Amino acid sequence: MEGMQVLGLALILCMITTQAYAQYYSQTVPYESLPEKTTNLHFFFHDTLGGKNPSAVLVARPNITGGPSVAPFGSIFALDDPLTAGPELTSGVIGNAQGLYVSSGQDIPSLVAYFDFGFTSGEFNGSSISVFSRNPITNTERELAVVGGRGKFRLARGFAQLKTYFLNATNGDAIVEYNVDHEYDYLFKIVLIGDSGVGKSNILSRFTRNEFCLESKSTIGVEFATRTLQVEGKTVKAQIWDTAGQERYRAITSAYYRGAVGALLVYDITKRQTFDNVQRWLRELRDHADSNIVIMLAGNKSDLNHLRSVSAEDAQMLAEKECLSFLETSALEASNVEKAFQTILLDIYQIISKKALAAQEAASSTGLPQGTTINIGNFPSNINKKACCSN
């Protein structure tokens, strides 16, 4: 009888415990969203497969025969790669990347990678970001998805832009430059156009990196860089494309203009021919880009005013005739470069905002579920610079 009482008491305690256990995990806590922040990171990733102390090692190899590939299809590697502030290991280790990558391309070399980038110094010491994405390693530049993080990067989202800095094709050693953006509201593509030698590349480097190179060489093919900034309270990522001005690169025209919502048409104030060619560049731009692309005319090298061959008045008249905004800039002195891009980005944002608002109002008036399709094309702008075309 005494044993039955003990058993009964034990069952009662279990029932009480179970009820409390269930209640604990069924509580609903109100969610309070925290303000989002944008963080831009720049570092170099050193992946070493060769030598006595490799930082990436093969942990599984496929049971197939093939050519002498460093990473044949199906290979799995584990890594613990150092991250540095600059391209050299001596530039200072700021953390390490740990994870796995799988050789996933049968015909074209490609990886599927999971990396956790842990930072061990500076503001983000103890925090990390997680990347899980396809990595098309044969592309000089590519993009990986940021899917989370720890510490100051908890619940991070965004992407990492990769650029191969060094590659040893024999043993697979590589140094990769990472630019990580962890949040933005809009991505705007802006193209730089104009004759070779007018200073497009230095305008790009001045705006995106605040750098100027006196011995800048002509661009070969296409280059691009990015910068994230605030426009009317929104985080905007400006993707600036710079192309060669030489005729032999005109075959890339269609791909270069595709998706562009803004253009900076640059001429050299000391070379009249570059200004005379503006009309040709405008025709090409309007043939290949969206009809409502935002265009600014920029007279570069204003620091060489004593060598001027194009007056500001002539350029202003052309800009008004063609419905363009106009500024004179100096990449060397950093004069008006920031203002030029800020103006273009603001104009684009205002057009897109009004387009989105119009779409929402239309959806509300029809009683359909609200949704917004953003398309910069075929949307009238009331920006002052376009007043000449409003009739």
C-alpha positions in Angstrom: 0.0 0.0 0.0 2.8 2.3 0.9 4.4 1.5 -2.5 1.2 2.4 -4.3 1.2 5.8 -2.5 4.8 6.6 -3.6 3.9 5.6 -7.2 0.8 7.8 -7.2 2.8 10.7 -5.8 5.4 10.2 -8.5 2.8 10.2 -11.3 1.3 13.4 -9.9 4.7 15.1 -9.9 5.3 14.0 -13.5 2.0 15.4 -14.6 2.8 18.7 -12.9 6.3 18.8 -14.4 5.0 18.0 -17.8 2.4 20.8 -17.7 4.9 23.4 -16.6 7.3 22.1 -19.3 4.7 22.6 -22.0 3.6 26.0 -20.8 7.2 27.2 -20.8 7.7 26.4 -24.4 4.3 27.7 -25.5 4.8 31.3 -24.4 4.6 33.9 -27.1 7.0 36.8 -26.8 6.1 40.0 -28.7 8.6 40.6 -31.5 10.3 44.0 -31.5 12.3 44.6 -34.7 15.7 46.3 -34.2 16.9 49.0 -36.6 18.9 47.6 -39.5 22.4 48.7 -40.1 24.6 48.6 -43.2 28.1 47.3 -42.8 30.7 47.3 -45.6 33.7 44.9 -45.1 36.8 44.6 -47.2 39.5 41.9 -46.7 41.6 39.3 -48.5 41.1 35.5 -48.2 44.2 33.3 -48.6 43.5 29.7 -49.7 46.6 27.6 -49.7 46.5 24.0 -51.0 50.2 23.4 -51.6 53.3 23.4 -49.4 54.0 22.0 -46.0 51.3 23.9 -44.1 48.2 24.1 -46.4 45.2 26.0 -45.1 42.8 23.9 -47.2 43.0 20.1 -47.3 41.3 17.4 -49.4 39.0 15.3 -47.2 37.1 13.3 -49.8 37.9 12.5 -53.4 35.5 10.9 -56.0 36.0 7.3 -57.1 36.5 8.3 -60.7 39.4 8.7 -63.0 40.0 12.0 -64.8 42.6 14.5 -65.8 45.2 16.0 -63.5 42.8 18.5 -61.8 43.6 20.0 -58.5 40.0 19.6 -57.5 38.2 17.1 -59.7 34.4 17.0 -59.7 33.0 15.7 -56.4 36.1 16.6 -54.3 35.5 18.0 -50.8 37.9 20.4 -49.0 38.0 21.6 -45.4 39.6 25.0 -44.8 41.0 27.3 -42.2 42.1 30.2 -44.2 43.6 33.5 -42.8 41.9 36.8 -43.6 44.1 39.8 -44.0 43.6 43.6 -44.3 45.7 43.7 -47.5 46.7 41.2 -50.2 49.9 40.2 -48.4 50.0 38.0 -45.4 52.2 40.5 -43.7 49.5 43.2 -44.0 47.9 41.9 -40.7 45.6 39.0 -40.0 42.1 40.1 -39.0 40.4 36.7 -38.7 40.0 33.4 -40.4 37.6 31.5 -42.7 36.5 28.0 -41.7 34.2 25.7 -43.6 33.9 23.4 -46.6 33.7 23.7 -50.3 32.7 21.0 -52.9 33.9 20.9 -56.5 30.5 20.9 -58.1 31.1 21.7 -61.8 31.5 18.8 -64.3 32.3 20.9 -67.3 33.2 24.3 -66.0 35.1 24.5 -62.7 32.8 25.7 -59.9 32.4 25.3 -56.2 29.6 25.2 -53.7 31.0 26.8 -50.6 30.0 27.2 -47.0 32.4 29.6 -45.1 32.2 31.2 -41.7 34.3 34.3 -41.7 35.3 34.9 -38.0 36.9 38.2 -37.1 39.6 38.3 -34.4 40.5 42.0 -34.2 39.1 45.5 -34.4 35.5 46.5 -34.1 34.1 43.1 -35.1 36.3 40.9 -32.9 34.3 37.9 -31.9 31.7 38.3 -34.7 31.4 36.4 -37.9 29.4 36.3 -41.2 28.3 33.1 -42.9 28.4 32.6 -46.7 26.6 29.7 -48.4 26.6 29.9 -52.2 27.8 28.8 -55.6 31.3 30.1 -56.4 32.0 30.1 -60.2 35.8 30.3 -59.7 36.7 30.8 -63.4 35.0 34.2 -63.3 37.4 36.9 -62.2 34.5 38.6 -60.4 31.6 36.8 -58.8 29.0 37.2 -56.0 28.2 35.0 -53.0 25.2 35.1 -50.7 25.6 36.1 -47.0 23.0 34.0 -45.1 23.7 34.8 -41.5 26.2 35.6 -38.8 27.1 35.8 -35.1 27.7 38.6 -32.7 27.4 42.0 -34.3 26.3 40.3 -37.6 23.5 38.2 -36.0 20.8 37.5 -38.7 23.0 39.3 -41.3 21.8 39.2 -44.9 23.4 40.6 -48.1 26.2 39.5 -50.4 29.9 39.3 -50.9 31.6 40.4 -54.1 34.7 38.4 -54.9 37.6 39.3 -57.2 40.6 37.0 -57.7 43.8 38.8 -56.8 46.2 35.9 -57.4 45.8 32.3 -58.6 48.4 29.5 -59.0 46.8 27.3 -61.6 49.2 24.5 -60.9 48.5 23.9 -57.2 45.3 25.9 -56.7 46.7 28.4 -54.3 44.6 31.6 -54.4 44.2 35.1 -52.9 40.7 36.5 -53.2 39.5 40.0 -52.5 36.2 40.2 -50.6 33.9 43.2 -50.6 30.9 42.4 -48.3 27.7 44.5 -48.2 25.3 43.3 -45.6 22.2 45.3 -46.4 20.8 47.8 -49.0 17.4 48.9 -50.2 18.2 49.6 -53.9 20.9 48.6 -56.4 21.4 51.2 -59.2 23.7 50.5 -62.2 25.4 53.6 -63.5 27.6 53.6 -66.6 30.5 55.9 -67.4 30.9 56.8 -71.0 33.0 59.1 -73.1 36.2 59.1 -75.2 39.3 57.4 -74.0 41.5 59.5 -71.8 38.9 61.9 -70.5 39.3 60.5 -66.9 36.5 58.1 -66.4 38.6 55.6 -64.5 39.8 58.2 -62.1 36.3 59.5 -61.6 35.3 55.9 -60.7 38.2 55.5 -58.3 37.7 58.9 -56.7 34.1 58.2 -56.0 34.4 54.6 -54.8 37.8 54.6 -53.1 38.7 58.3 -52.8 41.9 57.5 -54.9 43.5 59.2 -57.9 46.3 57.7 -60.1 48.4 60.1 -62.1 49.6 57.3 -64.3 46.2 55.8 -65.0 46.2 53.6 -68.1 43.4 53.1 -70.6 40.7 50.7 -69.5 40.8 47.3 -71.2 37.2 46.0 -71.7 35.0 46.7 -68.7 35.6 47.4 -65.0 33.2 48.2 -62.2 33.2 49.2 -58.6 30.5 49.8 -56.0 29.8 52.2 -53.2 26.9 52.2 -50.7 25.4 55.5 -49.5 22.2 57.0 -48.1 19.7 58.7 -50.4 16.7 60.2 -48.7 16.9 57.8 -45.8 17.3 54.7 -48.0 20.5 52.6 -48.4 21.5 52.7 -52.1 24.2 50.6 -53.6 25.7 52.3 -56.6 27.3 49.9 -59.1 29.5 52.1 -61.4 30.6 50.6 -64.7 33.6 51.9 -66.5 34.3 50.9 -70.1 37.1 51.5 -72.6 36.5 54.5 -74.8 38.3 52.9 -77.8 36.4 51.8 -80.9 37.8 48.3 -80.7 35.7 47.6 -77.6 32.4 48.7 -79.0 31.3 45.0 -79.4 30.5 44.9 -75.6 28.0 47.8 -76.0 24.7 46.0 -75.5 25.8 44.1 -72.4 27.4 47.2 -70.9 24.2 49.3 -71.1 21.8 46.5 -70.1 20.1 47.3 -66.8 21.7 50.8 -66.5 19.4 53.4 -64.9 22.0 56.2 -64.9 24.9 57.5 -67.0 27.7 60.0 -66.6 28.8 61.2 -70.0 32.4 62.6 -69.6 34.4 64.8 -71.8 37.8 66.6 -71.2 37.5 70.4 -71.0 41.0 70.7 -72.5 40.2 68.6 -75.6 37.5 70.0 -77.9 37.2 66.7 -79.8 36.0 64.8 -76.8 33.2 67.4 -76.4 32.3 67.2 -80.1 32.0 63.4 -79.7 29.3 63.8 -77.0 26.5 63.6 -79.5 27.8 60.3 -80.8 27.9 58.9 -77.3 24.4 60.1 -76.7 23.1 58.4 -79.8 24.8 55.1 -78.7 23.4 55.5 -75.2 19.9 56.1 -76.4 20.0 53.3 -78.9 21.0 50.7 -76.3 19.8 52.0 -72.9 16.3 52.6 -71.4 14.7 55.7 -72.9 14.3 57.3 -69.5 17.8 56.7 -68.2 19.1 59.6 -66.1 22.0 61.3 -67.8 24.5 63.9 -66.6 27.1 65.6 -68.8 30.4 66.1 -66.9 33.3 68.3 -68.1 36.3 66.7 -66.4 39.7 68.1 -65.5 38.4 71.5 -64.3 41.7 71.8 -62.5 43.3 72.5 -65.9 41.3 75.6 -66.5 44.3 77.4 -68.1 44.2 74.8 -70.9 40.5 75.0 -71.4 39.2 74.5 -75.0 35.5 74.0 -74.1 33.6 76.7 -72.3 31.2 75.9 -69.5 28.6 78.0 -71.5 28.9 75.7 -74.5 28.5 72.6 -72.4 25.5 74.1 -70.6 23.8 75.0 -73.9 24.3 71.4 -75.1 23.0 70.0 -71.8 19.8 72.1 -72.0 19.3 71.1 -75.7 19.6 67.4 -74.9 17.8 67.5 -71.5 20.8 66.6 -69.5 22.1 67.9 -66.1 25.6 69.3 -66.2 28.6 69.7 -63.9 32.3 70.3 -64.3 34.4 68.0 -62.3 38.0 67.3 -61.3 38.9 63.8 -60.3 42.4 65.1 -59.3 41.0 67.7 -56.8 37.9 65.7 -56.0 35.8 68.6 -57.1 32.1 67.9 -57.8 32.7 64.1 -58.3 30.6 63.3 -55.2 28.0 65.8 -56.2 27.7 64.4 -59.7 26.9 60.9 -58.5 24.7 62.1 -55.6 22.6 64.1 -58.1 22.3 61.1 -60.5 21.3 58.7 -57.6 18.8 61.2 -56.2 17.1 61.6 -59.6 16.9 57.9 -60.1 15.5 57.3 -56.6 12.9 60.0 -57.1 11.7 58.4 -60.4 11.5 55.0 -58.9 9.8 56.2 -55.7 7.1 57.9 -57.8 6.7 54.9 -60.0 6.2 52.7 -56.9 3.7 55.1 -55.4 1.7 55.3 -58.7 1.6 51.5 -58.8 0.4 51.2 -55.2 -2.3 53.8 -55.8 -3.4 52.0 -58.9 -3.6 48.7 -57.0 -5.6 50.4 -54.2 -8.1 51.9 -56.6 -8.8 48.5 -58.3 -9.1 46.6 -55.0 -6.5 44.1 -56.0 -3.8 42.9 -53.6 -1.1 45.4 -53.4 2.2 44.7 -55.2 4.8 46.9 -56.8 6.7 46.3 -60.1 9.5 48.8 -60.3 10.5 49.8 -63.8 12.3 53.0 -64.5 11.1 53.0 -68.1 8.2 55.0 -69.4 7.7 57.1 -66.3 7.4 60.8 -66.6 9.8 62.8 -64.4 9.2 66.3 -63.1 12.9 66.9 -62.4 13.8 70.5 -63.3 16.6 69.5 -65.7 14.0 67.7 -67.9 11.7 70.7 -68.2 13.0 71.4 -71.7 11.4 68.1 -72.9 8.1 68.5 -71.1 6.3 70.1 -74.0 
